[in-house]
Amino acid sequence: MLGYCRRFGLQLTDAEDVCQVVMTDLSRALPKFKFDPQRGKFRTYLGRVVRNAVARHFRRHNVASKALDSTVLAATADDDAGGVDEHWEEEWVLHHYRLAMKTLRSSADPKSLEVFEQLVQGQPTGEVAAAFGMTPESVRKIKQRIKERLQTLIAAQVAEEEDSGGEI
């Protein structure tokens, strides 16, 4: 939620305030909440709640009257009929990536993770291979193995999230 709020240009403290408001609102609403998979996923509902909280923050603090990018105002508008918010979905994907990387850090070879992170940051394979004293083929193999492991971890996380969705 915090990363999503920051995408709208909120300072860290304001984004944290919005997250607190969302958590308070959810603590009141969830006891009566009935999950209906036909209406969509819980994460979509949560995204809408956060987006509405960001919009309320802008209205309350007159931030919208400042020189805000029109795309920010459009994204926080209440008039979209429950469509998928690309920023929310991207934050959801990044959340799962960070969780999977945390799991990998506790079990994978640190050197392999360093190699992978250099590649993710955009370093060319040849440069990474030279920096770590490896062949380019070894670097590509590390990338493939970690990528496959990440995909497995993320798929398991998403499946667990989907399975627990009915309990909320």
C-alpha positions in Angstrom: 0.0 0.0 0.0 2.8 2.4 0.9 4.5 2.1 -2.5 1.2 2.6 -4.3 0.5 5.7 -2.3 4.0 7.1 -3.0 3.3 6.7 -6.8 0.7 9.4 -6.5 3.4 11.8 -5.2 2.6 11.6 -1.5 5.5 12.2 0.9 6.4 9.2 3.0 4.6 10.6 6.1 1.5 11.3 4.1 1.6 7.9 2.5 1.9 6.3 5.9 -1.1 8.4 7.2 -3.2 7.1 4.2 -2.1 3.5 5.0 -3.2 4.0 8.7 -6.6 5.4 7.5 -7.0 2.4 5.2 -6.1 -0.1 8.0 -8.5 1.6 10.4 -11.3 1.6 7.8 -10.6 -2.1 7.0 -10.7 -3.0 10.7 -14.2 -1.6 10.9 -15.4 -3.0 7.6 -13.9 -6.5 7.5 -16.1 -8.1 10.3 -19.1 -7.5 8.0 -17.3 -8.2 4.8 -18.5 -11.1 2.8 -16.1 -12.3 0.2 -17.8 -13.0 -3.2 -15.4 -14.4 -5.8 -18.0 -13.5 -8.5 -17.5 -9.8 -7.7 -13.7 -10.0 -8.0 -10.5 -10.5 -6.1 -9.9 -9.2 -2.6 -6.7 -7.4 -3.8 -8.8 -5.5 -6.4 -11.2 -4.4 -3.5 -8.2 -3.4 -1.4 -6.7 -1.4 -4.3 -10.0 0.5 -4.7 -10.1 1.2 -0.9 -6.5 2.6 -1.0 -7.2 4.6 -4.2 -10.2 6.2 -2.6 -8.2 7.0 0.6 -5.6 8.7 -1.6 -8.3 10.7 -3.3 -9.8 11.7 0.0 -6.3 12.8 1.2 -5.9 15.0 -1.8 -9.3 16.6 -1.4 -8.9 17.1 2.4 -5.5 18.7 2.1 -6.2 20.7 -1.1 -3.2 19.0 -2.7 -5.2 18.6 -5.9 -5.3 22.4 -6.3 -1.5 22.4 -6.7 0.2 21.6 -10.0 -0.6 17.9 -10.0 -0.2 15.8 -13.1 -3.6 15.2 -14.6 -2.9 11.5 -14.7 -2.7 11.5 -10.9 -6.0 13.2 -10.6 -7.6 10.8 -13.1 -6.2 7.8 -11.3 -7.6 8.9 -8.0 -11.0 9.8 -9.4 -14.0 7.9 -8.1 -15.7 7.5 -11.4 -14.0 4.4 -12.7 -16.3 1.5 -12.4 -14.0 -1.0 -10.6 -11.5 -1.4 -13.5 -8.1 -2.8 -12.9 -5.6 -0.2 -11.7 -2.3 -0.8 -13.4 -0.3 0.8 -10.6 -2.0 -1.3 -8.0 -1.4 -4.5 -10.0 2.3 -3.5 -10.5 2.7 -3.0 -6.8 1.0 -6.4 -6.2 3.5 -8.0 -8.5 6.5 -6.2 -6.9 5.2 -7.3 -3.5 5.3 -10.9 -4.5 8.7 -10.5 -6.1 10.1 -9.0 -2.8 8.5 -11.8 -0.7 10.0 -14.4 -3.1 13.5 -12.7 -3.0 13.3 -12.7 0.8 12.7 -16.4 0.8 15.5 -17.0 -1.7 18.0 -14.9 0.4 17.5 -17.3 3.2 18.2 -20.4 1.1 20.2 -19.6 -2.0 23.9 -19.1 -2.6 24.7 -15.4 -1.8 27.1 -15.2 -4.8 24.4 -16.4 -7.2 21.9 -13.9 -5.8 24.5 -11.1 -6.3 24.9 -12.2 -9.9 21.1 -12.3 -10.4 20.6 -8.9 -8.8 23.3 -7.3 -11.1 21.5 -8.7 -14.1 18.1 -7.4 -12.8 19.7 -4.0 -12.5 20.5 -4.1 -16.2 24.2 -5.1 -16.1 25.2 -6.9 -19.3 25.9 -10.7 -18.9 29.5 -10.3 -20.0 30.3 -7.6 -17.5 28.7 -9.6 -14.7 30.7 -12.7 -15.7 33.9 -10.7 -15.7 33.2 -9.1 -12.3 32.5 -12.5 -10.7 35.2 -14.4 -12.5 32.7 -16.6 -14.3 31.8 -17.6 -17.9 28.8 -15.9 -19.5 27.2 -19.3 -19.8 27.5 -19.8 -16.0 25.9 -16.4 -15.4 23.0 -17.2 -17.8 22.5 -20.5 -16.0 22.3 -18.8 -12.6 19.8 -16.3 -14.1 17.7 -19.2 -15.4 17.7 -21.2 -12.2 16.9 -18.2 -10.0 14.2 -17.0 -12.4 12.6 -20.5 -12.3 12.8 -20.6 -8.5 11.2 -17.1 -8.3 8.4 -18.2 -10.6 7.7 -21.3 -8.5 7.8 -19.2 -5.2 5.5 -16.5 -6.6 3.1 -19.0 -8.1 2.8 -20.7 -4.6 2.4 -17.3 -2.9 -0.4 -16.3 -5.4 -2.1 -19.7 -5.0 -2.0 -19.3 -1.2 -3.4 -15.8 -1.5 -6.2 -16.9 -3.7 -7.0 -19.9 -1.5 -7.2 -17.7 1.6 -9.3 -15.1 -0.2 -12.5 -17.0 0.8 -11.7 -16.6 4.5 -11.6 -12.8 4.4 
